[in-house]
């Protein structure tokens, strides 16, 4: 009972008497490895935060001055953000800056390119799947939303989402819950969504390729990046 109580309080391991010195040495090694990993993880996070601070983004145009002012105001909030602009204008850089200037900066920033992953695999990538959910699903896999718990998920090229994936994303934005593929269990999520696209979502809505309700859920705060030219 003492050992169990100690583990609940944060102990990494425990030994029973009489002490086995080889076992003690192994536990020491495990503790040192864990301590090193924690320290390296903290250092890497600090480097990332420094790298992606607002002050490290270089710009000179009045339009970008307005954009960066909006980014600074939006970052501390929990609002969903839609970043729009041509390819190469720095949409991912702005997403990084928003996350690392937010209260979620100590939690993960998970990035997903919706255009780079085949449609058949994207839902599993985002929401995960249970063992046997489809051919080749030999074990449970957590999705990117679960990986981003407490932090931010950046969905690049959101205009390329399939209709079925759009429905599931809308549910997350509305209900803060989702289901893994092959499961009926509802999983709660606390993730801030930042989306980006170079496509004209209004035209896609008119053509019936993008849901209007999803558009309004994503477009809470809209950031338009000017062309580099």
C-alpha positions as CSV (number, residue, x, y, z in Angstrom):
1,X,0.0,0.0,0.0
2,X,2.9,2.4,0.8
3,X,4.4,1.6,-2.6
4,X,1.2,2.3,-4.4
5,X,0.7,5.6,-2.5
6,X,4.2,6.6,-3.4
7,X,3.7,5.9,-7.1
8,X,0.5,8.1,-7.0
9,X,2.5,10.9,-5.4
10,X,5.0,10.8,-8.3
11,X,7.6,8.2,-7.4
12,X,9.2,6.6,-10.5
13,X,9.8,3.2,-9.0
14,X,10.2,1.4,-5.6
15,X,12.4,-1.3,-4.1
16,X,11.6,-4.0,-1.6
17,X,13.9,-5.1,1.2
18,X,16.4,-6.6,1.2
19,X,17.8,-4.3,-1.5
20,X,19.2,-5.9,-4.6
21,X,22.2,-3.7,-5.6
22,X,21.9,-4.6,-9.3
23,X,18.2,-3.7,-9.3
24,X,19.1,-0.5,-7.4
25,X,21.7,0.4,-10.1
26,X,19.2,-0.2,-12.9
27,X,16.6,2.1,-11.2
28,X,19.2,4.8,-10.8
29,X,20.0,4.5,-14.5
30,X,16.3,4.8,-15.4
31,X,15.9,7.8,-13.1
32,X,18.9,9.5,-14.7
33,X,17.7,8.8,-18.3
34,X,14.3,10.2,-17.4
35,X,15.8,13.3,-15.8
36,X,17.9,13.9,-18.9
37,X,14.9,13.5,-21.2
38,X,12.9,16.0,-19.1
39,X,15.7,18.5,-19.1
40,X,16.3,18.2,-22.9
41,X,12.5,18.5,-23.6
42,X,12.4,21.7,-21.6
43,X,15.4,23.1,-23.4
44,X,13.9,22.2,-26.8
45,X,10.6,23.9,-25.9
46,X,12.4,27.0,-24.8
47,X,14.3,27.1,-28.1
48,X,11.1,26.7,-30.1
49,X,9.4,29.5,-28.1
50,X,12.3,31.8,-28.7
51,X,12.5,30.9,-32.4
52,X,8.8,31.5,-33.1
53,X,8.3,34.6,-31.0
54,X,6.5,37.5,-32.7
55,X,9.7,39.6,-32.5
56,X,11.5,37.1,-34.7
57,X,9.2,37.5,-37.7
58,X,10.7,40.0,-40.2
59,X,8.4,42.3,-42.1
60,X,8.3,45.8,-43.4
61,X,5.0,46.5,-45.2
62,X,2.1,48.4,-43.5
63,X,-0.2,45.5,-44.4
64,X,2.0,43.1,-42.4
65,X,2.2,45.6,-39.6
66,X,-1.6,45.3,-39.3
67,X,-1.4,41.5,-39.5
68,X,1.1,41.2,-36.7
69,X,-1.0,43.6,-34.6
70,X,-3.9,41.2,-35.0
71,X,-1.8,38.2,-34.3
72,X,-0.6,39.7,-31.0
73,X,-4.2,40.4,-30.0
74,X,-5.5,36.9,-31.0
75,X,-2.7,34.8,-29.6
76,X,-3.8,35.0,-25.9
77,X,-7.4,34.0,-26.7
78,X,-8.9,30.6,-27.3
79,X,-10.5,31.6,-30.6
80,X,-10.3,29.4,-33.7
81,X,-8.2,31.2,-36.4
82,X,-8.3,30.9,-40.2
83,X,-5.2,32.1,-41.9
84,X,-5.6,32.9,-45.6
85,X,-3.0,33.8,-48.2
86,X,-1.2,32.6,-51.3
87,X,1.4,29.8,-51.1
88,X,4.6,30.9,-49.6
89,X,3.2,33.9,-47.6
90,X,4.1,32.4,-44.2
91,X,0.9,30.9,-43.0
92,X,2.6,28.2,-40.9
93,X,5.0,30.8,-39.5
94,X,2.0,32.8,-38.2
95,X,0.4,29.7,-36.8
96,X,3.6,29.0,-34.9
97,X,3.7,32.5,-33.5
98,X,0.1,32.3,-32.4
99,X,0.7,29.0,-30.5
100,X,3.9,30.1,-28.8
101,X,2.4,33.4,-27.7
102,X,-0.6,31.7,-26.2
103,X,-1.4,30.1,-22.8
104,X,-1.1,26.7,-24.6
105,X,2.6,27.2,-25.5
106,X,3.7,24.5,-23.0
107,X,1.5,22.0,-24.7
108,X,1.9,20.4,-28.1
109,X,1.6,22.1,-31.5
110,X,0.6,19.4,-33.9
111,X,0.6,20.1,-37.6
112,X,-1.3,18.3,-40.3
113,X,-1.2,19.0,-44.0
114,X,-4.7,18.1,-45.3
115,X,-3.5,18.0,-48.9
116,X,-0.5,15.7,-48.3
117,X,-2.3,12.8,-46.8
118,X,-4.6,10.6,-49.0
119,X,-8.3,11.1,-48.3
120,X,-8.7,7.4,-47.2
121,X,-6.1,7.9,-44.5
122,X,-6.8,11.4,-43.3
123,X,-9.6,10.6,-41.0
124,X,-7.5,8.0,-39.2
125,X,-4.6,10.4,-39.1
126,X,-6.8,13.1,-37.4
127,X,-9.0,11.0,-35.2
128,X,-7.2,7.7,-34.7
129,X,-8.6,4.2,-35.1
130,X,-9.3,1.1,-33.1
131,X,-7.8,-2.3,-33.9
132,X,-9.7,-3.9,-36.8
133,X,-11.4,-0.7,-37.9
134,X,-10.2,-1.3,-41.4
135,X,-7.8,-3.6,-43.3
136,X,-4.3,-3.1,-42.0
137,X,-5.5,-1.7,-38.6
138,X,-3.6,-4.2,-36.5
139,X,-3.6,-2.1,-33.3
140,X,-5.2,1.0,-31.8
141,X,-3.7,4.3,-33.0
142,X,-4.4,7.7,-31.4
143,X,-5.0,10.5,-33.8
144,X,-3.5,14.0,-34.1
145,X,-6.3,15.6,-32.1
146,X,-5.4,13.3,-29.1
147,X,-1.7,14.1,-29.6
148,X,-2.6,17.9,-29.4
149,X,-4.6,17.6,-26.2
150,X,-4.3,20.8,-24.3
151,X,-2.4,22.5,-27.1
152,X,-3.0,23.5,-30.7
153,X,-3.6,21.7,-33.9
154,X,-2.7,23.4,-37.2
155,X,-4.7,22.2,-40.2
156,X,-2.9,23.3,-43.3
157,X,-4.8,23.4,-46.7
158,X,-8.2,23.0,-45.0
159,X,-10.0,23.6,-48.3
160,X,-8.9,20.1,-49.4
161,X,-10.9,18.2,-46.7
162,X,-13.4,15.6,-48.0
163,X,-17.1,16.0,-47.1
164,X,-17.1,13.2,-44.5
165,X,-14.0,14.7,-42.7
166,X,-15.6,18.1,-42.8
167,X,-18.6,16.7,-40.8
168,X,-16.3,15.2,-38.2
169,X,-14.2,18.4,-37.9
170,X,-17.4,20.4,-37.5
171,X,-18.5,18.1,-34.6
172,X,-15.2,18.8,-32.8
173,X,-15.6,22.5,-33.2
174,X,-19.2,22.4,-32.0
175,X,-19.2,19.7,-29.3
176,X,-15.5,19.4,-28.4
177,X,-15.7,15.6,-28.9
178,X,-15.0,13.0,-31.6
179,X,-14.8,9.2,-32.2
180,X,-11.9,7.1,-33.3
181,X,-12.6,5.1,-36.5
182,X,-14.2,1.8,-35.5
183,X,-15.4,3.0,-32.1
184,X,-18.7,4.4,-30.8
185,X,-17.1,6.0,-27.7
186,X,-17.2,9.8,-27.6
187,X,-13.8,11.3,-26.6
188,X,-13.6,14.8,-25.2
189,X,-11.0,17.1,-26.6
190,X,-9.5,20.4,-25.5
191,X,-7.6,21.6,-28.6
192,X,-7.4,25.0,-30.2
193,X,-7.8,24.8,-34.0
194,X,-5.8,27.0,-36.4
195,X,-6.6,26.4,-40.0
196,X,-5.0,27.7,-43.2
197,X,-5.7,27.7,-46.9
198,X,-4.7,29.4,-50.2
199,X,-8.0,28.5,-51.8
200,X,-11.1,30.6,-52.1
201,X,-13.4,29.0,-49.5
202,X,-16.4,31.2,-50.6
203,X,-16.2,29.8,-54.1
204,X,-15.9,26.3,-52.8
205,X,-19.0,26.8,-50.7
206,X,-20.9,28.0,-53.8
207,X,-19.8,24.9,-55.7
208,X,-20.9,22.7,-52.8
209,X,-17.4,21.5,-52.0
210,X,-17.1,23.1,-48.6
211,X,-19.7,23.2,-45.8
212,X,-21.0,26.7,-44.9
213,X,-21.5,25.8,-41.2
214,X,-17.8,24.6,-41.0
215,X,-16.7,27.8,-42.7
216,X,-18.3,30.0,-40.1
217,X,-16.9,27.8,-37.3
218,X,-13.4,28.1,-38.7
219,X,-13.6,31.8,-39.6
220,X,-14.0,33.1,-36.1
221,X,-10.8,35.2,-36.5
222,X,-9.6,35.6,-40.1
223,X,-6.0,36.6,-40.8
224,X,-5.3,37.6,-44.5
225,X,-1.6,37.5,-45.4
226,X,-0.6,39.8,-48.3
227,X,1.3,38.3,-51.2
228,X,5.1,38.5,-50.9
229,X,5.3,40.6,-54.0
